[in-house]
Amino acid sequence: MPTYITLGRYTQQGVEKIKEGPARIDAAKQAFRAAGGELKQWFLVLGQYDFVVVAEGPDDETAARLALTIGSLGNVRTETLRAFTEDEFRKIVAALP
């Protein structure tokens, strides 16, 4: 299953309701499960971003739909990256001409 890394920032609304954050993470986990994926890890981070998510999903379309759904709630802004495992990297490199 493809892996996705999401970098997130809280919006003003998200910060104002930060105490609801744990419940929002639980809701995101449920949304991923319902879509056939899994939110594997969630990290609060320091620096340019507020949190990082590592998730798996069935395909890019599902990942995009989840990102748009979560973003439409107005609490966070996200940037999602398609990640390739080391094994996937080795397979890609092996297929180069």
DSSP file (Angstrom, degrees, kcal/mol; ACC not computed):
  #  RESIDUE AA STRUCTURE BP1 BP2  ACC     N-H-->O    O-->H-N    N-H-->O    O-->H-N    TCO  KAPPA ALPHA  PHI   PSI    X-CA   Y-CA   Z-CA
    1    1 A M              0   0    0      0, 0.0    58,-0.1     0, 0.0    36,-0.0   0.000 360.0 360.0 360.0 135.9    0.0    0.0    0.0
    2    2 A P        -     0   0    0      0, 0.0    55,-1.9     0, 0.0     2,-0.4  -0.228 360.0-135.5 -60.0 148.1    1.4    3.5   -0.9
    3    3 A T  E     -AB  56  83A   0     80,-0.9    80,-2.7    53,-0.2     2,-0.4  -0.849  18.1-167.1-106.2 142.3    2.8    5.6    2.0
    4    4 A Y  E     -AB  55  82A   0     51,-3.1    51,-2.8    -2,-0.4     2,-0.5  -0.990   9.7-157.1-131.1 138.2    2.1    9.3    2.4
    5    5 A I  E     -AB  54  81A   0     76,-2.6    76,-3.3    -2,-0.4     2,-0.5  -0.973  13.5-162.7-113.8 124.9    3.8   11.8    4.6
    6    6 A T  E     -AB  53  80A   0     47,-2.7    47,-2.5    -2,-0.5     2,-0.5  -0.935   6.7-158.9-113.6 128.0    1.7   14.9    5.5
    7    7 A L  E     -AB  52  79A   0     72,-3.0    72,-2.0    -2,-0.5     2,-0.3  -0.897  23.7-169.7-100.4 129.1    3.2   18.1    6.8
    8    8 A G  E     -AB  51  78A   0     43,-2.8    42,-2.9    -2,-0.5    43,-1.7  -0.901  21.8-167.3-130.3 153.0    0.6   20.2    8.6
    9    9 A R  E     - B   0  77A   0     68,-2.4    68,-2.5    -2,-0.3     2,-0.3  -0.992  28.3-119.9-130.1 139.9    0.0   23.6   10.1
   10   10 A Y  E     - B   0  76A   0     -2,-0.4    66,-0.3    66,-0.2     2,-0.1  -0.577  24.3-138.0 -75.2 140.3   -2.8   24.7   12.3
   11   11 A T     >  -     0   0    0     64,-2.3     4,-2.3    -2,-0.3     5,-0.2  -0.353  34.7 -96.4 -81.8 174.7   -5.0   27.5   11.1
   12   12 A Q  H  > S+     0   0    0      1,-0.2     4,-2.6     2,-0.2     5,-0.2   0.923 129.9  50.9 -58.9 -42.9   -6.1   30.2   13.5
   13   13 A Q  H  > S+     0   0    0     61,-0.3     4,-1.4     1,-0.2    -1,-0.2   0.909 108.9  51.3 -59.6 -42.8   -9.4   28.3   13.9
   14   14 A G  H  4 S+     0   0    0     60,-0.4    -1,-0.2     1,-0.2    -2,-0.2   0.879 111.4  46.5 -63.8 -38.7   -7.4   25.1   14.7
   15   15 A V  H >< S+     0   0    0     -4,-2.3     3,-1.7     1,-0.2    -1,-0.2   0.902 108.5  55.2 -69.9 -41.0   -5.3   26.8   17.3
   16   16 A E  H 3< S+     0   0    0     -4,-2.6    -1,-0.2     1,-0.3     3,-0.2   0.807 118.2  35.8 -61.7 -27.9   -8.3   28.4   18.9
   17   17 A K  T >< S+     0   0    0     -4,-1.4     3,-2.2    -5,-0.2    -1,-0.3  -0.109  77.6 133.0-113.7  34.0   -9.8   24.9   19.3
   18   18 A I  G X   +     0   0    0     -3,-1.7     3,-2.3     1,-0.3    -1,-0.1   0.783  62.6  67.8 -60.9 -28.6   -6.6   23.1   20.0
   19   19 A K  G 3  S+     0   0    0      1,-0.3    -1,-0.3    -3,-0.2     4,-0.3   0.711  95.6  57.8 -65.3 -17.0   -8.1   21.2   23.0
   20   20 A E  G <> S+     0   0    0     -3,-2.2     4,-2.1    -6,-0.2     3,-0.3   0.462  80.0  99.9 -85.9  -2.3  -10.2   19.4   20.4
   21   21 A G  H <> S+     0   0    0     -3,-2.3     4,-2.3     1,-0.2     5,-0.2   0.884  76.1  51.4 -53.4 -48.6   -7.0   18.2   18.7
   22   22 A P  H  > S+     0   0    0      0, 0.0     4,-2.1     0, 0.0    -1,-0.2   0.901 111.2  48.7 -59.7 -38.8   -6.9   14.7   20.1
   23   23 A A  H  > S+     0   0    0     -3,-0.3     4,-2.2    -4,-0.3    -2,-0.2   0.865 109.6  52.9 -67.3 -34.7  -10.5   14.1   19.0
   24   24 A R  H  X S+     0   0    0     -4,-2.1     4,-2.2     2,-0.2    -1,-0.2   0.877 107.5  51.2 -68.3 -36.3   -9.7   15.4   15.6
   25   25 A I  H  X S+     0   0    0     -4,-2.3     4,-2.5     2,-0.2    -2,-0.2   0.931 109.9  50.0 -63.6 -44.4   -6.7   13.0   15.3
   26   26 A D  H  X S+     0   0    0     -4,-2.1     4,-2.1     1,-0.2    -2,-0.2   0.904 110.6  49.8 -59.8 -41.3   -9.1   10.1   16.3
   27   27 A A  H  X S+     0   0    0     -4,-2.2     4,-2.4     2,-0.2    -1,-0.2   0.887 109.8  51.1 -65.4 -38.6  -11.6   11.3   13.6
   28   28 A A  H  X S+     0   0    0     -4,-2.2     4,-2.4     2,-0.2    -2,-0.2   0.907 108.0  52.4 -65.0 -41.2   -8.8   11.4   11.0
   29   29 A K  H  X S+     0   0    0     -4,-2.5     4,-2.3     1,-0.2    10,-0.3   0.920 110.9  47.6 -59.2 -43.2   -7.7    7.8   12.0
   30   30 A Q  H  X S+     0   0    0     -4,-2.1     4,-2.8     2,-0.2    -2,-0.2   0.901 109.6  52.8 -65.4 -40.7  -11.3    6.7   11.5
   31   31 A A  H  X S+     0   0    0     -4,-2.4     4,-1.4     2,-0.2    -2,-0.2   0.901 109.5  49.2 -61.7 -41.2  -11.5    8.5    8.1
   32   32 A F  H  <>S+     0   0    0     -4,-2.4     5,-3.3     2,-0.2     4,-0.2   0.926 112.1  48.1 -63.9 -44.4   -8.4    6.7    7.0
   33   33 A R  H ><5S+     0   0    0     -4,-2.3     3,-1.7     1,-0.2    -2,-0.2   0.925 109.8  52.2 -61.7 -44.2   -9.7    3.3    8.1
   34   34 A A  H 3<5S+     0   0    0     -4,-2.8    -1,-0.2     1,-0.3    -2,-0.2   0.795 108.9  51.5 -62.7 -28.1  -13.1    4.0    6.4
   35   35 A A  T 3<5S-     0   0    0     -4,-1.4    -1,-0.3    -3,-0.2    -2,-0.2   0.386 125.8-100.5 -89.9   3.1  -11.2    4.8    3.1
   36   36 A G  T < 5S+     0   0    0     -3,-1.7    -3,-0.2     1,-0.3     2,-0.2   0.640  91.1  95.4  89.4  14.9   -9.2    1.6    3.3
   37   37 A G      < -     0   0    0     -5,-3.3     2,-0.3    -6,-0.2    -1,-0.3  -0.433  63.2-126.0-120.4-164.7   -6.0    3.1    4.7
   38   38 A E  E     -C   56   0A   0     18,-2.5    18,-2.8    -2,-0.2     2,-1.0  -0.949  10.2-138.1-152.4 129.4   -4.3    3.6    8.0
   39   39 A L  E     -C   55   0A   0     -2,-0.3    16,-0.3   -10,-0.3     3,-0.1  -0.796  30.3-178.2 -82.1 105.4   -2.9    6.7    9.8
   40   40 A K  E     +     0   0A   0     14,-1.5     2,-0.3    -2,-1.0    15,-0.2   0.900  56.7   3.3 -78.3 -44.2    0.2    5.0   11.1
   41   41 A Q  E     -C   54   0A   0     13,-2.1    13,-2.5     2,-0.0     2,-0.4  -0.998  52.3-164.6-148.1 146.8    1.9    7.8   13.1
   42   42 A W  E     -C   53   0A   0     -2,-0.3     2,-0.4    11,-0.2    11,-0.2  -1.000  14.4-172.9-132.4 130.8    1.1   11.3   14.2
   43   43 A F  E     -C   52   0A   0      9,-2.8     9,-2.3    -2,-0.4     2,-0.5  -0.987  22.2-141.9-127.9 132.4    3.9   13.6   15.5
   44   44 A L  E     -C   51   0A   0     -2,-0.4     2,-0.3     7,-0.2     7,-0.3  -0.797  37.2-172.0 -79.7 131.3    3.7   17.1   17.0
   45   45 A V        -     0   0    0      5,-2.2     2,-0.3    -2,-0.5    -2,-0.0  -0.876  22.4-129.5-129.5 160.9    6.8   18.9   15.7
   46   46 A L        +     0   0    0     -2,-0.3     2,-0.4     2,-0.0     3,-0.2  -0.828  69.1  38.1-104.6 146.1    8.7   22.1   16.2
   47   47 A G  S    S-     0   0    0     -2,-0.3    -2,-0.1     1,-0.2     0, 0.0  -0.912 114.6 -10.0 121.4-146.6    9.7   24.4   13.4
   48   48 A Q  S    S+     0   0    0     -2,-0.4     2,-0.3     2,-0.0    -1,-0.2   0.790 126.5  47.8 -64.5 -30.9    8.0   25.3   10.1
   49   49 A Y        -     0   0    0     -3,-0.2   -40,-0.2     1,-0.1     3,-0.1  -0.743  66.7-148.5-111.5 160.1    5.2   22.7   10.6
   50   50 A D  S    S+     0   0    0    -42,-2.9    -5,-2.2     1,-0.3     2,-0.3   0.744  78.7   5.9 -96.6 -29.8    3.1   21.9   13.6
   51   51 A F  E     -AC   8  44A   0    -43,-1.7   -43,-2.8    -7,-0.3     2,-0.4  -0.989  55.5-148.8-152.7 159.6    2.6   18.2   12.9
   52   52 A V  E     -AC   7  43A   0     -9,-2.3    -9,-2.8    -2,-0.3     2,-0.4  -0.997  13.4-163.4-131.1 135.5    3.7   15.3   10.7
   53   53 A V  E     -AC   6  42A   0    -47,-2.5   -47,-2.7    -2,-0.4     2,-0.5  -0.958   6.8-161.2-119.7 137.1    1.5   12.3    9.7
   54   54 A V  E     +AC   5  41A   0    -13,-2.5   -13,-2.1    -2,-0.4   -14,-1.5  -0.985  29.2 160.6-114.1 122.1    2.7    9.0    8.3
   55   55 A A  E     -AC   4  39A   0    -51,-2.8   -51,-3.1    -2,-0.5     2,-0.4  -0.917  32.3-140.5-139.2 162.1   -0.2    7.2    6.6
   56   56 A E  E     +AC   3  38A   0    -18,-2.8   -18,-2.5    -2,-0.3   -53,-0.2  -0.954  23.7 173.7-121.6 146.4   -0.9    4.4    4.1
   57   57 A G        -     0   0    0    -55,-1.9   -20,-0.1    -2,-0.4   -21,-0.1  -0.968  42.6-111.0-147.5 162.9   -3.7    4.5    1.6
   58   58 A P  S    S-     0   0    0      0, 0.0     2,-0.3     0, 0.0    -1,-0.1   0.814  91.4 -19.3 -66.8 -30.0   -4.9    2.4   -1.3
   59   59 A D     >  -     0   0    0    -57,-0.1     4,-1.9   -58,-0.1     5,-0.1  -0.979  69.1 -90.8-167.6 172.0   -4.0    5.0   -4.0
   60   60 A D  H  > S+     0   0    0     -2,-0.3     4,-2.6     1,-0.2     5,-0.2   0.852 119.4  57.6 -64.4 -36.0   -3.2    8.7   -4.7
   61   61 A E  H  > S+     0   0    0      1,-0.2     4,-2.5     2,-0.2    -1,-0.2   0.907 107.4  47.6 -62.6 -41.3   -6.9    9.5   -5.3
   62   62 A T  H  > S+     0   0    0      2,-0.2     4,-2.6     1,-0.2    -1,-0.2   0.916 111.4  50.7 -65.3 -42.8   -7.9    8.3   -1.9
   63   63 A A  H  X S+     0   0    0     -4,-1.9     4,-2.4     1,-0.2    -2,-0.2   0.909 111.8  47.6 -60.9 -42.3   -5.0   10.3   -0.3
   64   64 A A  H  X S+     0   0    0     -4,-2.6     4,-2.6     2,-0.2     5,-0.2   0.917 111.2  50.7 -64.8 -43.3   -6.1   13.4   -2.1
   65   65 A R  H  X S+     0   0    0     -4,-2.5     4,-2.5     1,-0.2    -2,-0.2   0.915 111.8  47.5 -61.4 -43.5   -9.7   13.0   -1.1
   66   66 A L  H  X S+     0   0    0     -4,-2.6     4,-2.8     2,-0.2     5,-0.3   0.920 111.6  50.2 -63.9 -43.6   -8.7   12.5    2.5
   67   67 A A  H  X S+     0   0    0     -4,-2.4     4,-2.6     1,-0.2    -2,-0.2   0.915 113.5  45.8 -61.5 -42.8   -6.5   15.6    2.5
   68   68 A L  H  X S+     0   0    0     -4,-2.6     4,-2.1     2,-0.2    -1,-0.2   0.897 113.1  49.9 -67.6 -40.1   -9.2   17.7    0.9
   69   69 A T  H  < S+     0   0    0     -4,-2.5     4,-0.5    -5,-0.2    -2,-0.2   0.942 115.0  42.5 -62.9 -48.1  -11.8   16.4    3.4
   70   70 A I  H >< S+     0   0    0     -4,-2.8     3,-1.1     1,-0.2     5,-0.5   0.915 115.3  50.1 -66.4 -42.7   -9.7   17.1    6.4
   71   71 A G  H >< S+     0   0    0     -4,-2.6     3,-1.8    -5,-0.3    -1,-0.2   0.835 100.0  65.1 -63.6 -32.9   -8.6   20.5    5.1
   72   72 A S  T 3< S+     0   0    0     -4,-2.1    -1,-0.2     1,-0.3    -2,-0.2   0.668  86.7  71.3 -67.7 -14.9  -12.1   21.5    4.3
   73   73 A L  T <  S-     0   0    0     -3,-1.1    -1,-0.3    -4,-0.5    -2,-0.2   0.684 103.6-129.9 -74.8 -16.6  -12.9   21.4    8.1
   74   74 A G  S <  S+     0   0    0     -3,-1.8   -60,-0.4     2,-0.3   -61,-0.3   0.489  79.8 102.3  88.3   3.4  -10.8   24.6    8.4
   75   75 A N  S    S+     0   0    0     -5,-0.5   -64,-2.3   -62,-0.2     2,-0.3   0.727  83.4  22.0 -92.6 -22.6   -8.5   23.5   11.3
   76   76 A V  E     -B   10   0A   0     -6,-0.3     2,-0.4   -66,-0.3    -2,-0.3  -0.948  56.5-144.4-141.8 159.3   -5.4   22.6    9.4
   77   77 A R  E     -B    9   0A   0    -68,-2.5   -68,-2.4    -2,-0.3     2,-0.3  -0.986  32.0-165.8-119.8 136.1   -3.5   23.3    6.1
   78   78 A T  E     -B    8   0A   0     -2,-0.4     2,-0.4   -70,-0.2   -70,-0.2  -0.856  26.0-161.3-128.5 159.1   -1.6   20.3    4.8
   79   79 A E  E     -B    7   0A   0    -72,-2.0   -72,-3.0    -2,-0.3     2,-0.4  -0.967  22.4-158.1-134.2 117.5    1.1   19.4    2.3
   80   80 A T  E     -B    6   0A   0     -2,-0.4     2,-0.4   -74,-0.2   -74,-0.2  -0.843   5.2-165.0-108.0 133.9    1.1   15.7    1.4
   81   81 A L  E     -B    5   0A   0    -76,-3.3   -76,-2.6    -2,-0.4     2,-0.6  -0.928  20.8-130.1-115.3 135.9    4.1   13.8   -0.1
   82   82 A R  E     -B    4   0A   0     -2,-0.4     2,-0.4   -78,-0.2   -78,-0.2  -0.775  32.9-157.7 -81.4 123.2    4.0   10.4   -1.7
   83   83 A A  E     -B    3   0A   0    -80,-2.7   -80,-0.9    -2,-0.6     2,-0.4  -0.819   8.5-152.3-108.0 144.5    6.8    8.4    0.0
   84   84 A F        -     0   0    0     -2,-0.4   -80,-0.0   -82,-0.1    -2,-0.0  -0.951  17.9-128.3-114.8 133.2    8.6    5.4   -1.4
   85   85 A T     >  -     0   0    0     -2,-0.4     4,-2.6     1,-0.1     5,-0.2  -0.167  31.4-101.7 -69.0 170.0   10.1    2.8    0.9
   86   86 A E  H  > S+     0   0    0      1,-0.2     4,-2.6     2,-0.2     5,-0.2   0.914 125.1  51.2 -60.3 -42.4   13.7    1.7    0.5
   87   87 A D  H  > S+     0   0    0      2,-0.2     4,-2.0     1,-0.2    -1,-0.2   0.911 110.3  48.5 -62.2 -41.8   12.6   -1.5   -1.2
   88   88 A E  H  > S+     0   0    0      2,-0.2     4,-2.4     1,-0.2    -1,-0.2   0.909 110.5  52.0 -63.7 -41.4   10.5    0.6   -3.6
   89   89 A F  H  X S+     0   0    0     -4,-2.6     4,-2.8     1,-0.2     5,-0.2   0.931 108.7  50.2 -58.6 -46.7   13.4    2.9   -4.3
   90   90 A R  H  X S+     0   0    0     -4,-2.6     4,-2.3     1,-0.2    -1,-0.2   0.890 110.8  49.4 -61.1 -39.7   15.7   -0.1   -5.1
   91   91 A K  H  X S+     0   0    0     -4,-2.0     4,-1.2     2,-0.2    -1,-0.2   0.904 111.7  48.8 -66.2 -41.7   13.1   -1.5   -7.5
   92   92 A I  H >< S+     0   0    0     -4,-2.4     3,-0.5     1,-0.2     4,-0.3   0.940 113.8  45.8 -62.1 -48.0   12.8    1.9   -9.2
   93   93 A V  H >< S+     0   0    0     -4,-2.8     3,-1.5     1,-0.2    -2,-0.2   0.887 108.6  56.2 -64.6 -39.6   16.5    2.3   -9.5
   94   94 A A  H 3< S+     0   0    0     -4,-2.3    -1,-0.2     1,-0.3    -2,-0.2   0.784 104.3  55.0 -63.6 -26.5   16.9   -1.3  -10.8
   95   95 A A  T << S+     0   0    0     -4,-1.2    -1,-0.3    -3,-0.5    -2,-0.2   0.494  82.5 113.1 -87.1  -3.1   14.5   -0.5  -13.6
   96   96 A L    <         0   0    0     -3,-1.5    -3,-0.0    -4,-0.3    -4,-0.0  -0.378 360.0 360.0 -68.1 147.0   16.5    2.5  -14.9
   97   97 A P              0   0    0      0, 0.0    -1,-0.1     0, 0.0    -3,-0.1   0.517 360.0 360.0 -67.8 360.0   18.1    2.1  -18.3
